[in-house]
């Protein structure tokens, strides 16, 4: 006796089964068909997973700020610029490789030193790069990001994205006889790749402070308050400089542009020496100063007045800006105000009379000056 029933596969097919010798002969044929179908499925899975898109090997980012660059070094901005250049974020907190970016102030220039190490040991360096600019912190980080992207793209070692980094499938066992529909539908549990925990490295030691540098400056000055009317002249300065501060000694000579005082022709000159201590931040600087000097009056008619020199002493403050022209030269402009403690006075000569001579002129309690010049740093 025989039976016939429909079966569905790749097309509408019919399988017939019969009792006796016909049923025994059909079992090897069905086993061969099952083996062929299992082989086809494995080949399709392998083709779907083959050749994933590669990306740069992962690394850990460390940003070290040196002297003069404490306000610079936005790690999030640098990380975003590198990810935008590569199309993917190559940084992972648990990666064994370490990319160290050291930012420091070198005179008027900001510098960034980059080094990729294969491990925490200082001698295992894969590549190193450097970059510098005078255009500020954001321009420095953008340039450093471009240099990092170029180095990563030139690296021969690439790795698949973490989402595709799964363990290779184990070779399947020989096909077994068809199981029930319920057992075939149950999926196998997915294994998750476990990343080894990498200990956090200690913070890098701060770089040694930069040595003192010599500084010399020369500029034109316009002063008010120490002489009758405005006065012009030159200012010469010598001092020492570090990225964040400087100390200098200045000498200044001014000649008054006004010669007539209360109807009397007088030539007035001023010579002062000042000690100046300044704090520098990016392009701006602020200073405190102490000044001492003399104001000299020379009359055109000596029979009505005598030559006179008065001492002058005061304290003040200065605010200015500095623009780098090269690694050595820079231009600067400033404005200052000085409280004159000991002022200078111009008086008429009193002959043998009981009435004292009237006062012609005395210096203002507050003196001001503006200057523009150049500075050389060695």
Residue pairs with C-beta under 8 A, 6 or more apart in sequence:
1 18
1 19
2 16
2 17
2 18
2 19
2 22
3 16
3 17
3 18
4 14
4 16
5 14
5 15
6 12
6 14
7 13
7 14
7 15
17 23
17 26
30 178
31 175
31 177
34 175
34 177
34 178
35 174
35 175
38 172
38 175
42 172
45 169
52 160
52 161
52 164
53 160
53 161
53 164
54 158
54 159
54 160
55 86
55 88
55 90
55 158
55 159
55 160
55 161
56 86
56 88
56 90
56 152
56 153
56 155
56 158
56 159
57 90
57 97
57 155
57 157
57 158
57 159
58 90
58 91
58 92
58 95
58 97
58 159
58 162
59 90
59 91
59 92
59 95
59 97
59 98
59 99
59 116
60 91
60 92
60 93
60 94
60 95
60 96
60 97
60 98
60 99
60 198
61 75
61 78
61 79
61 91
61 99
61 101
62 98
62 99
62 100
62 101
62 201
62 204
63 73
63 75
63 78
63 101
63 103
64 100
64 101
64 102
64 103
64 204
64 206
64 207
65 72
65 73
65 103
65 104
66 102
66 103
66 104
66 105
66 206
66 207
67 104
67 105
67 206
67 207
67 209
67 210
67 242
67 243
67 244
68 104
68 105
68 210
68 243
68 244
69 103
69 104
69 105
69 110
69 137
71 137
71 281
72 103
72 110
72 137
72 140
72 141
73 101
73 103
73 137
73 141
74 137
74 141
77 138
77 141
78 101
78 141
78 144
78 145
79 89
79 91
81 141
81 142
81 145
81 146
82 89
82 90
82 91
82 145
82 148
82 149
82 152
83 89
83 90
83 91
85 145
85 146
85 149
86 149
86 152
86 153
88 161
90 152
91 99
92 162
94 195
94 196
94 197
94 198
95 198
96 118
96 119
96 198
97 116
97 117
97 118
97 119
97 126
98 116
98 117
98 119
98 120
98 201
99 114
99 115
99 116
99 117
99 148
100 114
100 115
100 116
100 117
100 204
101 112
101 113
101 114
101 144
101 148
102 112
102 113
102 114
102 204
102 207
103 110
103 111
103 112
103 140
104 110
104 111
104 113
104 207
105 111
105 243
105 244
106 132
106 210
106 243
107 213
107 243
107 324
107 327
107 377
108 134
108 322
108 324
108 327
108 330
108 377
109 132
109 133
109 134
109 324
109 327
110 132
110 133
110 134
110 136
110 137
110 140
111 130
111 131
111 132
111 140
112 130
112 131
112 132
112 140
112 141
112 143
112 144
113 128
113 129
113 130
114 128
114 129
114 130
114 131
114 144
114 147
114 148
114 151
115 125
115 127
115 128
115 129
116 125
116 126
116 127
116 128
116 151
117 124
117 125
117 126
118 124
118 125
118 126
120 201
126 155
127 151
127 155
129 147
129 148
129 151
131 140
131 143
131 144
131 147
132 140
133 139
133 140
133 143
134 324
136 282
159 165
165 193
166 191
166 193
167 191
167 193
178 184
209 242
210 242
210 243
212 240
212 241
212 242
213 240
213 241
213 242
213 377
213 378
214 238
214 239
214 240
214 241
214 377
214 378
215 237
215 238
215 239
215 240
215 241
215 246
215 248
215 375
215 376
215 377
215 378
216 237
216 238
216 239
216 375
216 376
217 235
217 236
217 237
217 248
217 332
217 373
217 374
217 375
217 376
218 234
218 235
218 236
218 237
218 373
218 374
219 234
219 235
219 332
219 371
219 372
219 373
219 374
220 232
220 233
220 234
220 235
220 371
220 372
220 373
221 232
221 233
221 234
221 235
221 252
221 254
221 369
221 370
221 371
222 230
222 231
222 232
222 369
222 370
222 371
223 230
223 231
223 232
223 233
223 252
223 254
223 270
223 367
223 368
223 369
224 230
224 231
224 364
224 367
224 368
224 369
225 338
225 340
225 363
225 364
225 366
225 367
225 368
226 254
226 270
226 272
226 295
226 312
226 340
226 344
226 363
226 364
226 367
227 254
227 256
227 258
227 268
227 269
227 270
227 295
227 363
228 256
228 258
228 261
228 266
228 268
228 346
228 361
229 256
229 257
229 258
230 256
230 257
230 258
231 254
231 255
231 256
231 257
231 268
231 270
232 254
232 255
232 257
233 252
233 253
233 254
233 255
233 270
234 252
234 253
235 250
235 251
235 252
235 371
235 373
236 250
236 251
236 252
237 248
237 249
237 250
237 251
237 276
237 375
238 248
238 249
239 246
239 247
239 248
239 249
239 276
240 246
240 247
240 248
241 377
243 280
244 279
244 280
244 281
245 277
245 278
245 279
245 280
246 277
246 278
246 280
246 285
247 275
247 276
247 277
247 278
248 275
248 276
248 278
249 273
249 274
249 275
249 276
250 273
250 274
250 275
250 276
250 289
251 271
251 272
251 273
252 270
252 271
252 272
252 273
252 274
252 293
253 269
253 270
253 271
254 269
254 270
254 271
255 267
255 268
255 269
255 270
256 267
256 268
256 269
256 270
258 268
259 265
259 266
259 267
259 268
259 300
260 266
261 346
261 360
261 361
262 360
262 361
264 299
264 300
264 301
264 304
264 305
264 348
264 360
265 299
265 300
265 301
266 297
266 298
266 299
266 300
266 305
266 346
267 297
267 298
267 299
267 300
268 295
268 296
268 297
268 298
268 346
269 295
269 296
269 298
270 293
270 294
270 295
270 296
270 312
271 293
271 294
271 296
272 291
272 292
272 293
272 294
272 312
273 291
273 292
273 293
274 289
274 290
274 291
274 292
275 289
275 290
276 287
276 288
276 289
276 318
277 287
277 288
277 289
278 285
278 286
278 287
278 318
279 285
279 286
279 287
280 322
283 321
283 322
283 323
284 319
284 320
284 321
284 322
285 319
285 320
285 321
285 322
285 332
285 334
286 317
286 318
286 319
287 317
287 318
287 319
287 320
287 334
287 336
288 315
288 316
288 317
288 318
289 315
289 316
289 317
289 318
289 336
289 338
290 314
290 315
290 316
291 312
291 313
291 314
291 315
291 316
291 338
292 311
292 312
292 313
293 311
293 312
293 313
294 309
294 310
294 311
294 312
294 344
295 309
295 310
295 312
295 344
295 363
296 307
296 308
296 309
297 305
297 307
297 308
297 309
297 310
297 346
298 307
299 305
299 306
299 307
304 348
304 349
305 348
305 349
306 349
308 346
308 347
310 343
310 344
310 345
311 342
311 344
312 340
312 342
312 343
312 344
312 363
313 340
313 341
313 342
314 338
314 339
314 340
314 341
314 342
314 367
315 338
315 339
315 341
316 336
316 337
316 338
316 339
316 367
317 336
317 337
318 334
318 335
318 336
319 334
319 335
319 336
320 332
320 333
320 334
320 335
321 332
321 333
321 334
322 330
322 331
322 332
322 375
323 330
323 331
323 332
324 330
325 331
325 374
328 376
328 377
328 378
329 374
329 375
329 376
330 374
330 375
330 377
331 372
331 373
331 374
331 375
332 372
332 373
332 374
332 375
333 370
333 371
333 372
334 370
334 371
335 368
335 369
335 370
335 371
336 368
336 369
336 370
336 371
337 366
337 367
337 368
338 366
338 367
338 368
338 369
339 365
339 366
340 363
340 364
340 365
340 366
340 367
343 362
343 363
343 364
343 365
344 362
344 363
345 359
345 361
345 362
345 363
346 359
346 360
346 361
346 362
347 357
347 358
347 359
347 360
348 357
348 358
348 360
349 357
350 356
350 357
